[in-house]
Amino acid sequence: MQDIDDFLKQHHITEIEAIIPDMTGIARGKIIPRNKFESGESMRLPQAVMIQTVTGDYPADGTLTGVTDPDMVCVPDASTIRLIPWAVDPTAQVIHDCVHFDGTPVAISPRWVLRRVLDKYRERGWKPVVGPELEFYLVDMNKDPDLPLRPPIGRTGRAETGRQSYSIEAVNEFDPLFEDIYEYCDVQELEIDTLIHEVGAAQMEINFLHGDPLKLADRVFLFKRTVRETALRHHMYATFMAKPMEHEPGSAMHIHQSVTDVETGRNLFTAADGSPSKMFHSYIAGLQKYTPALMPVFAPYINSYRRLSRFMAAPINVQWGYDNRTVGFRVPHSAPVMRRIENRIPGVDCNPYLAIAATLAAGYLGMAQRLEPTEPLASDGYALPYQLPRNLEEALTLMGACTPLVDMLGEPFVKAYLALKETEYEAFFRVISSWERKHLLLNV
């Protein structure tokens, strides 16, 4: 706690946002006065917070967290303390780990699920490295959820009407917003890198510098909060929905990944002669084999599957290829020492802790089982059949039946996660859409 105490004194902090990421990636927690935080009294939250759905409901199975609805202890991770740059008074935020009263981890905590996977790598002397890329849309403030979203007005006084992929001028339309985003991210030491305009109207992408998976998951978690808050201050919304607009491409969180040797730092994806190693190919094979069963993590909502459509800049299968953006797993051109794999399947609506844990789990299983991948695809992946689940219901069935993934991620987590997603699916299924009223009301 000494590092935290020094930080609070240095920045004259008056209150602290003590936060945890829940299953959806939403920040839950408490705002605590500094004197109470420094008293050493542990923060407690109900374990049920972890299985709250995006709609605010809970699975009916009360045994997922204990039938008495017990508390968990939230322990601050000193390495995560940061200023909240938009706060009126000096305010800090600290991400917490969740443990039981005996000090053992809460198995359904997303942060612990990622730690669990990283421990398995560590046991073999491996260290994964990741680099996320996040796409998101800027949209006009929309107070009526029944109305379609529209691009916001930029500095020219006009909204984008066409696609402006990689356009500098289209990014410059929102210079004041991005200046604030970069400033806020710099204050929080989030280490973001490149900004580009993506394919969709007012769709942007920001890349992160590669590094430790847990640190990158923390940064993505805080980055989403930062972008949403900054957009509101500029009278627009920033959305991380996977498919917010009917005729525009969806938004992904591409995850670049490699594995190094803990002792030497050598990239294990590259053999001594500079060629792709057997571990590289086995890692790809693991992604190919296990990704269909991981889709409830990579595509966690009904909306997520709208993004995974043919010819819409999103993959539909588990093919892989060199510098091929039409497949699920792309290997960018790079020097042998920087050889890596880009998983293009996760949507940006996923929980970053769980998505990173899931993709690393698949790769780990591939290396541990010495799997062999298919041949790399040099042609158009969209010309091949779908290999991914087409809906959440199918994906949930695959995940529950995949014993190796249950062992990697932990049975309590998988059981709770599936129950949560089934609860969300049932809530959606009760809604009668405008499409149904439009086409079925008087015609069937």
C-alpha positions as CSV (number, residue, x, y, z in Angstrom):
1,M,0.0,0.0,0.0
2,Q,3.0,2.3,0.3
3,D,3.0,3.1,-3.4
4,I,-0.6,4.0,-3.2
5,D,-0.1,6.2,-0.1
6,D,2.7,8.0,-1.9
7,F,0.6,8.5,-5.0
8,L,-2.3,9.9,-2.9
9,K,0.0,12.4,-1.1
10,Q,1.8,13.4,-4.3
11,H,-1.4,14.3,-6.2
12,H,-3.4,15.6,-3.2
13,I,-6.1,13.1,-3.8
14,T,-9.5,13.7,-2.0
15,E,-11.3,10.5,-3.1
16,I,-10.8,7.2,-4.8
17,E,-12.8,5.2,-7.3
18,A,-12.2,1.6,-6.2
19,I,-13.3,-0.4,-9.2
20,I,-13.4,-4.0,-10.5
21,P,-14.3,-5.2,-14.0
22,D,-17.4,-7.4,-14.1
23,M,-18.2,-10.1,-16.7
24,T,-19.4,-7.5,-19.2
25,G,-16.3,-5.3,-18.7
26,I,-18.3,-2.7,-16.8
27,A,-16.6,-0.9,-14.0
28,R,-18.3,-1.7,-10.7
29,G,-17.2,-0.5,-7.2
30,K,-17.4,2.3,-4.8
31,I,-16.3,6.0,-4.5
32,I,-14.4,6.2,-1.2
33,P,-13.1,9.3,0.7
34,R,-9.4,9.3,1.0
35,N,-9.3,9.0,4.8
36,K,-11.5,5.9,4.7
37,F,-9.4,4.4,1.9
38,E,-6.2,5.0,3.9
39,S,-7.7,3.5,7.1
40,G,-7.0,0.0,5.7
41,E,-10.6,-1.1,5.9
42,S,-11.1,-3.5,3.1
43,M,-13.7,-2.8,0.4
44,R,-16.4,-5.5,0.1
45,L,-18.9,-6.1,-2.7
46,P,-21.4,-8.9,-3.1
47,Q,-20.1,-11.7,-5.3
48,A,-23.3,-11.5,-7.3
49,V,-21.9,-8.3,-8.8
50,M,-19.8,-10.5,-11.0
51,I,-22.8,-12.2,-12.6
52,Q,-24.9,-9.1,-13.2
53,T,-26.1,-9.1,-16.8
54,V,-25.7,-6.1,-19.1
55,T,-29.4,-5.4,-18.4
56,G,-29.0,-5.4,-14.7
57,D,-30.5,-8.9,-14.1
58,Y,-29.1,-12.0,-12.5
59,P,-29.2,-15.7,-13.4
60,A,-31.8,-17.7,-11.5
61,D,-29.3,-20.2,-10.2
62,G,-28.4,-18.8,-6.8
63,T,-25.6,-21.4,-6.3
64,L,-23.3,-19.6,-8.7
65,T,-22.0,-17.4,-6.0
66,G,-23.4,-19.1,-2.9
67,V,-27.0,-19.2,-1.8
68,T,-26.5,-16.7,0.9
69,D,-25.3,-13.9,-1.5
70,P,-21.9,-13.5,0.3
71,D,-19.5,-10.7,0.0
72,M,-16.0,-10.8,-1.5
73,V,-13.0,-8.7,-0.5
74,C,-11.6,-6.3,-3.0
75,V,-7.9,-5.8,-2.8
76,P,-6.3,-2.8,-4.5
77,D,-3.6,-3.5,-7.1
78,A,-1.0,-0.8,-6.5
79,S,0.3,-1.0,-10.0
80,T,-3.1,0.2,-11.4
81,I,-3.5,3.5,-9.5
82,R,-4.0,6.4,-11.8
83,L,-5.5,9.9,-11.8
84,I,-8.9,10.4,-13.3
85,P,-8.1,13.4,-15.5
86,W,-11.7,14.6,-16.1
87,A,-12.6,14.7,-12.4
88,V,-13.4,18.1,-10.9
89,D,-11.6,17.3,-7.6
90,P,-8.3,15.4,-7.4
91,T,-9.5,11.8,-7.8
92,A,-7.7,8.5,-8.3
93,Q,-8.9,5.2,-9.6
94,V,-7.6,1.8,-8.6
95,I,-8.4,-1.6,-10.1
96,H,-9.0,-4.2,-7.4
97,D,-8.6,-8.0,-7.3
98,C,-11.4,-10.1,-5.8
99,V,-10.7,-12.7,-3.1
100,H,-12.7,-14.6,-0.5
101,F,-12.2,-14.0,3.2
102,D,-9.6,-16.7,3.4
103,G,-7.5,-14.9,0.7
104,T,-8.2,-17.4,-2.2
105,P,-9.2,-15.8,-5.5
106,V,-12.8,-15.4,-6.6
107,A,-12.8,-17.9,-9.5
108,I,-15.4,-16.0,-11.6
109,S,-13.5,-12.7,-11.5
110,P,-12.4,-11.9,-15.1
111,R,-9.1,-10.5,-13.8
112,W,-8.4,-13.8,-12.1
113,V,-9.4,-15.8,-15.2
114,L,-6.6,-14.0,-17.1
115,R,-4.2,-14.5,-14.2
116,R,-5.1,-18.2,-14.2
117,V,-4.2,-18.6,-17.9
118,L,-1.0,-16.6,-17.5
119,D,0.1,-18.9,-14.6
120,K,-0.2,-21.9,-17.0
121,Y,2.2,-20.1,-19.4
122,R,4.5,-19.3,-16.5
123,E,4.7,-22.9,-15.4
124,R,6.1,-23.8,-18.8
125,G,8.6,-21.0,-18.9
126,W,6.6,-19.0,-21.5
127,K,5.6,-15.4,-21.5
128,P,2.9,-14.2,-23.8
129,V,2.9,-10.7,-25.3
130,V,-0.2,-9.0,-26.7
131,G,-1.1,-5.8,-28.6
132,P,-4.8,-4.9,-28.9
133,E,-6.3,-2.7,-31.6
134,L,-9.7,-1.2,-30.8
135,E,-12.3,0.1,-33.3
136,F,-15.2,2.2,-32.2
137,Y,-17.8,4.6,-33.6
138,L,-18.5,8.2,-32.9
139,V,-22.2,8.8,-33.1
140,D,-24.6,11.7,-32.6
141,M,-26.3,11.8,-29.2
142,N,-29.2,9.4,-29.5
143,K,-31.7,9.6,-26.6
144,D,-34.3,7.3,-28.2
145,P,-33.0,3.7,-28.5
146,D,-35.7,3.0,-31.1
147,L,-34.1,5.4,-33.6
148,P,-31.0,4.4,-35.8
149,L,-27.7,5.9,-34.9
150,R,-26.2,8.7,-37.1
151,P,-22.6,10.0,-37.4
152,P,-21.9,13.1,-35.4
153,I,-21.3,16.6,-36.8
154,G,-17.7,17.5,-37.2
155,R,-15.9,20.8,-37.4
156,T,-17.2,21.4,-41.0
157,G,-20.7,21.3,-39.6
158,R,-21.5,18.2,-41.7
159,A,-21.7,14.6,-40.8
160,E,-19.9,11.9,-42.9
161,T,-22.0,10.5,-45.6
162,G,-19.5,8.0,-47.1
163,R,-16.7,5.8,-46.0
164,Q,-13.4,7.6,-45.4
165,S,-11.0,4.7,-44.7
166,Y,-7.6,6.1,-43.5
167,S,-8.6,9.7,-44.3
168,I,-6.6,12.2,-42.3
169,E,-9.1,14.9,-43.0
170,A,-11.9,12.7,-41.6
171,V,-10.0,12.3,-38.4
172,N,-9.2,16.0,-38.3
173,E,-13.0,16.6,-38.2
174,F,-12.8,15.6,-34.5
175,D,-9.4,17.0,-33.6
176,P,-10.6,18.6,-30.3
177,L,-12.0,15.2,-29.2
178,F,-8.9,13.3,-30.0
179,E,-6.6,15.9,-28.4
180,D,-8.5,15.3,-25.2
181,I,-8.4,11.5,-25.5
182,Y,-4.6,11.5,-26.0
183,E,-4.2,13.9,-23.1
184,Y,-6.4,11.9,-20.8
185,C,-4.7,8.6,-21.9
186,D,-1.2,10.2,-21.3
187,V,-2.2,11.2,-17.8
188,Q,-3.3,7.7,-17.1
189,E,-0.2,6.2,-18.8
190,L,-2.4,4.0,-21.0
191,E,0.3,3.9,-23.7
192,I,-1.8,4.2,-26.8
193,D,-0.2,4.4,-30.2
194,T,-1.6,5.0,-33.7
195,L,-4.9,6.6,-34.5
196,I,-6.6,5.9,-37.8
197,H,-10.0,6.4,-39.5
198,E,-11.5,3.0,-40.1
199,V,-13.9,1.9,-42.9
200,G,-17.2,3.0,-41.4
201,A,-18.6,6.5,-41.2
202,A,-17.0,8.1,-38.1
203,Q,-15.4,4.8,-37.2
204,M,-12.0,5.1,-35.6
205,E,-9.3,2.7,-34.4
206,I,-6.6,3.3,-31.8
207,N,-3.8,0.8,-31.3
208,F,-1.9,0.0,-28.1
209,L,1.8,-0.6,-27.6
210,H,2.4,-4.3,-27.1
211,G,3.2,-5.7,-23.7
212,D,2.1,-7.8,-20.7
213,P,-1.4,-9.2,-21.2
214,L,-2.8,-8.2,-17.7
215,K,-1.4,-4.7,-18.0
216,L,-2.9,-4.4,-21.5
217,A,-6.3,-5.7,-20.4
218,D,-6.2,-3.0,-17.6
219,R,-5.4,-0.3,-20.1
220,V,-8.2,-1.4,-22.5
221,F,-10.7,-1.5,-19.6
222,L,-9.7,2.1,-18.6
223,F,-9.5,3.3,-22.2
224,K,-13.1,2.5,-22.9
225,R,-14.2,4.5,-19.9
226,T,-11.9,7.3,-21.1
227,V,-13.3,7.5,-24.6
228,R,-16.9,7.4,-23.6
229,E,-16.4,10.1,-21.0
230,T,-14.4,12.3,-23.5
231,A,-17.1,11.9,-26.2
232,L,-19.8,13.0,-23.8
233,R,-17.8,16.2,-23.0
234,H,-17.8,16.9,-26.8
235,H,-21.6,16.3,-27.0
236,M,-21.5,13.0,-28.8
237,Y,-21.4,9.3,-28.0
238,A,-18.6,6.8,-28.4
239,T,-19.9,3.3,-28.8
240,F,-18.1,0.0,-28.5
241,M,-21.1,-2.0,-29.8
242,A,-19.9,-4.6,-32.3
243,K,-22.4,-3.6,-34.9
244,P,-24.1,-0.3,-34.2
245,M,-25.2,0.6,-37.7
246,E,-27.1,-1.5,-40.2
247,H,-25.1,-0.6,-43.3
248,E,-21.7,0.0,-41.8
249,P,-19.0,-2.5,-40.8
250,G,-18.8,-3.7,-37.3
251,S,-16.1,-2.9,-34.7
252,A,-13.4,-5.4,-33.6
253,M,-10.8,-5.7,-31.0
254,H,-8.0,-7.3,-32.9
255,I,-5.4,-9.0,-30.7
256,H,-1.8,-9.3,-31.8
257,Q,0.0,-12.0,-29.9
258,S,3.3,-13.8,-29.6
259,V,5.1,-16.0,-26.9
260,T,8.6,-15.4,-25.6
261,D,10.9,-17.5,-23.5
262,V,10.9,-16.3,-19.9
263,E,14.6,-16.7,-19.4
264,T,16.0,-15.5,-22.7
265,G,13.2,-13.3,-24.1
266,R,13.5,-15.1,-27.4
267,N,10.3,-15.1,-29.6
268,L,9.2,-18.8,-29.5
269,F,7.3,-18.3,-32.8
270,T,10.7,-18.1,-34.6
271,A,13.1,-21.0,-35.1
272,A,16.9,-20.5,-34.8
273,D,17.2,-20.1,-38.6
274,G,14.5,-17.3,-38.7
275,S,11.7,-19.5,-40.0
276,P,8.3,-20.0,-38.4
277,S,8.7,-22.5,-35.5
278,K,6.7,-25.6,-34.7
279,M,5.3,-23.7,-31.7
280,F,4.1,-21.0,-34.0
281,H,2.1,-23.4,-36.1
282,S,0.8,-25.2,-33.1
283,Y,-0.4,-21.9,-31.6
284,I,-2.3,-21.2,-34.8
285,A,-3.8,-24.7,-34.7
286,G,-5.0,-24.1,-31.2
287,L,-6.8,-20.9,-32.3
288,Q,-8.3,-22.8,-35.2
289,K,-9.6,-25.7,-33.0
290,Y,-10.9,-23.9,-30.0
291,T,-12.1,-20.5,-31.2
292,P,-15.6,-21.7,-32.2
293,A,-16.1,-22.8,-28.6
294,L,-14.8,-19.4,-27.3
295,M,-17.3,-17.3,-29.3
296,P,-19.4,-16.5,-26.2
297,V,-16.3,-14.5,-25.1
298,F,-15.3,-13.1,-28.4
299,A,-18.9,-12.3,-29.5
300,P,-20.8,-12.0,-26.2
301,Y,-24.1,-10.5,-27.3
302,I,-26.8,-11.0,-29.9
303,N,-25.5,-7.9,-31.7
304,S,-22.0,-9.3,-31.9
305,Y,-23.0,-11.9,-34.5
306,R,-24.3,-9.2,-36.8
307,R,-20.7,-8.1,-37.3
308,L,-19.4,-11.5,-38.4
309,S,-20.8,-11.3,-41.9
310,R,-19.4,-12.0,-45.3
311,F,-17.6,-9.1,-47.0
312,M,-18.1,-6.8,-44.0
313,A,-14.4,-6.5,-42.9
314,A,-14.9,-9.3,-40.3
315,P,-13.9,-12.9,-40.5
316,I,-16.4,-15.8,-40.9
317,N,-14.1,-18.7,-40.4
318,V,-10.9,-20.0,-38.7
319,Q,-8.6,-20.0,-41.7
320,W,-5.2,-18.3,-41.4
321,G,-2.9,-16.7,-43.8
322,Y,0.1,-14.3,-44.3
323,D,-1.1,-10.7,-44.5
324,N,-4.6,-11.9,-45.3
325,R,-7.3,-9.7,-43.8
326,T,-10.2,-12.0,-45.0
327,V,-9.4,-14.8,-42.5
328,G,-9.7,-15.2,-38.8
329,F,-6.0,-15.3,-38.0
330,R,-3.6,-13.0,-39.9
331,V,0.1,-13.2,-39.8
332,P,1.5,-9.7,-40.6
333,H,4.7,-9.2,-42.4
334,S,7.5,-8.6,-39.9
335,A,11.0,-9.4,-39.0
336,P,11.5,-12.9,-37.6
337,V,12.1,-11.5,-34.1
338,M,8.7,-9.8,-34.2
339,R,6.7,-12.7,-35.6
340,R,3.2,-12.6,-34.3
341,I,-0.4,-13.7,-35.0
342,E,-3.4,-11.3,-35.2
343,N,-6.7,-12.7,-34.0
344,R,-9.3,-10.7,-35.9
345,I,-12.4,-12.4,-34.5
346,P,-13.1,-10.7,-31.2
347,G,-15.6,-7.8,-31.3
348,V,-14.7,-4.6,-29.4
349,D,-17.8,-5.3,-27.2
350,C,-16.0,-8.1,-25.4
351,N,-14.5,-8.0,-21.9
352,P,-10.7,-7.4,-22.6
353,Y,-9.6,-9.6,-19.7
354,L,-11.7,-12.5,-20.9
355,A,-10.9,-12.0,-24.6
356,I,-7.2,-11.9,-24.0
357,A,-7.4,-14.9,-21.6
358,A,-9.5,-16.9,-24.2
359,T,-7.2,-16.3,-27.2
360,L,-4.1,-17.1,-25.1
361,A,-5.9,-20.3,-23.7
362,A,-6.5,-21.5,-27.3
363,G,-2.9,-20.9,-28.3
364,Y,-1.6,-22.6,-25.2
365,L,-3.7,-25.7,-25.8
366,G,-2.4,-25.8,-29.4
367,M,1.2,-25.7,-28.2
368,A,0.7,-28.1,-25.3
369,Q,-1.1,-30.6,-27.6
370,R,1.3,-30.0,-30.5
371,L,-1.6,-29.5,-32.9
372,E,-1.1,-29.0,-36.6
373,P,-2.8,-26.1,-38.5
374,T,-4.3,-26.1,-41.9
375,E,-2.3,-24.8,-44.8
376,P,-2.2,-20.9,-44.9
377,L,-4.8,-19.4,-47.1
378,A,-3.6,-17.1,-49.9
379,S,-7.0,-16.5,-51.4
380,D,-10.2,-14.8,-50.3
381,G,-11.5,-16.2,-47.0
382,Y,-15.0,-14.9,-47.7
383,A,-15.3,-17.4,-50.6
384,L,-15.2,-20.3,-48.0
385,P,-18.1,-21.5,-45.8
386,Y,-18.8,-20.2,-42.3
387,Q,-16.9,-22.0,-39.6
388,L,-18.0,-19.9,-36.7
389,P,-21.3,-20.1,-34.8
390,R,-23.9,-17.9,-36.4
391,N,-25.6,-17.0,-33.1
392,L,-25.1,-16.9,-29.3
393,E,-27.2,-19.9,-28.5
394,E,-25.1,-22.2,-30.7
395,A,-21.9,-20.7,-29.3
396,L,-23.0,-21.3,-25.7
397,T,-23.6,-24.9,-26.4
398,L,-20.1,-25.3,-27.9
399,M,-18.4,-23.6,-25.0
400,G,-20.1,-25.7,-22.3
401,A,-19.1,-28.9,-24.1
402,C,-15.4,-28.1,-24.5
403,T,-13.7,-29.8,-21.6
404,P,-10.1,-28.5,-22.3
405,L,-11.4,-24.9,-22.3
406,V,-13.3,-25.5,-19.1
407,D,-10.1,-26.8,-17.5
408,M,-8.1,-23.7,-18.8
409,L,-10.6,-21.0,-17.7
410,G,-12.0,-22.8,-14.6
411,E,-15.2,-24.7,-14.2
412,P,-16.8,-22.1,-11.8
413,F,-16.2,-19.3,-14.2
414,V,-17.5,-21.2,-17.3
415,K,-20.6,-22.3,-15.4
416,A,-21.3,-18.7,-14.2
417,Y,-20.5,-17.1,-17.6
418,L,-22.8,-19.4,-19.5
419,A,-25.6,-18.8,-17.0
420,L,-25.2,-15.1,-17.3
421,K,-25.2,-15.2,-21.1
422,E,-28.2,-17.5,-21.2
423,T,-30.1,-15.0,-19.0
424,E,-29.2,-12.1,-21.4
425,Y,-30.3,-14.2,-24.4
426,E,-33.6,-15.0,-22.8
427,A,-34.2,-11.3,-22.1
428,F,-33.5,-10.4,-25.7
429,F,-35.7,-13.2,-27.0
430,R,-38.7,-11.8,-25.2
431,V,-38.5,-8.5,-27.2
432,I,-40.6,-8.1,-30.3
433,S,-38.7,-6.1,-32.8
434,S,-39.8,-3.4,-35.2
435,W,-38.8,-5.7,-38.1
436,E,-41.3,-8.3,-36.9
437,R,-44.1,-5.7,-36.6
438,K,-43.3,-4.2,-40.0
439,H,-43.2,-7.5,-42.0
440,L,-45.3,-9.9,-40.0
441,L,-48.1,-7.9,-38.5
442,L,-50.4,-7.7,-41.5
443,N,-48.7,-10.1,-44.0
444,V,-48.7,-13.6,-42.3
